[in-house]
Amino acid sequence: ATYAAKILKDTGHIDWAKTSRQILYLINGTDPTPGAYLIYQDEKIKCFRPEILTWKGPEKPGTILIADDRDGLVIKTEDSALKIDEVQAPGKKRMGATVFLRGKKLEMGTVLN
C-alpha cells in the first residue's frame, strides 16, 4: 500500500499544461467522483473517456482544436492533444461530446485555463 493525498473537488480541475498521459490519468482516476473538469465561460464541464491523439501544432496548451458535432472535442495538451468522448454539463446527464456539441457551441481557438 502507498500513501495518496486526499481527493478534493479542486483535484479534478484539468491543467492543460501537463502531458496528455497525466491528464488521461487524472480524468480516469477521478471518474465518477469528484470528476475531472474544464472551465468554459465560467461553466464547469466534466470530462470522461479521454483518448490521446498525435498533434504537433504550435498552439498553446488548452487550445480547443476541434469542437463540432461530427468530430467531437479535441484539446491541445503540452505534448500532443486529447479527445474527450463524453462530457457532462452542470445539472445535465453524462452524454457523448458530439451530442453535447449539437446544443452547445464551444469556440475553436479558445484557450482554456
N, C-alpha and C positions, 0 to 999 in steps of 0.2 A: 504494500500500500504506500501511496505517496500523498503528501500534503497538497491540497488545492485551495486556492483563495476562494472566499465566499462569492457566490454569483449574485450580483445586484442587477437592478433594471438597467442601469447605465452600462453594464458589461456588454450588452448587446449592440451598442452603437458602433457602426462599421466605420473603421478608419481606412479610407481608400488608399492611403499612402503605404499600406502594408502589401505584402505579396499576395498573389491570388490564392496560394495554398493556405496562408494564415487566415485569410477571410473565409475561405471554404470551411476550415476547421471551426471558426467562430460561429458561422451560420449553422453548421451541423451540430455543434456542441451545445448551442442554446435552444435548439428545437425540441419541444414545443414552447417551453417557457424558460426564461423570460422572452426569448426570441431575439434574433439579430434584426436590426432595422437601419434604414436610411432615412434622412430627413429631406423632404422636398417641399418647399414653400410652407415651412413650419408645420408639416404634417408627417407623423411617423408612419412609415410603410414597412411592415415586417417582410423579410425576405426568406425564402425557402428554396430547397432543391437547386443549389448552385452548380454551375458547370464551368470549368476553366477552358478558355479559348486562347488560341495563339493570336497575339496582336502586337505589332511592332511600330505603332504610330507615335507621333510626337506629342500627343495630348497629355494634359496633366492628369494625375490620378484623381479619380472621382468624376471624370467627364462622362456624361451619358452619350455613348457612341451610337446606340440603336435603341429606339423606343417606338415601336409600331405594333399593330395587331397581327402582323404577319410573321415578323422575325423575333418578337419579344423584346426583352430588356437586356441590354449589354452595357456594362460599365467598365471603364478603364481602371486598372489597378497599377501598382508600382511596376510590376514586371510583365504584365500581359492584360487580359480582360476577363471578366466574369459574366456569364449569362445567368440571369435569375429566372428560373422556370415558374415559380409560384410566389405570389405576394398576398399580403393581407392589409387592407386599408383600415383605419380606425373605425370600429363599430361594424365592420363587414366580415363576411366569411372569407376563408382562405380560398384563392382561386388562381387559375393559370395566369401568367403575366400577359399573354396575348388577349385573354378575355378582359382583364383589368384595363389594358390599354385601349380597348374599344370605347370605354366610357370615360377614361381619364387620360388626358394628353400630357406627357412629360416632354419638355422641350429638349431636343437633341442639342448637344453642345453645352448644356448647363453643367457647371462644376459643383458637385455635392461636397459638403464638408463633413 
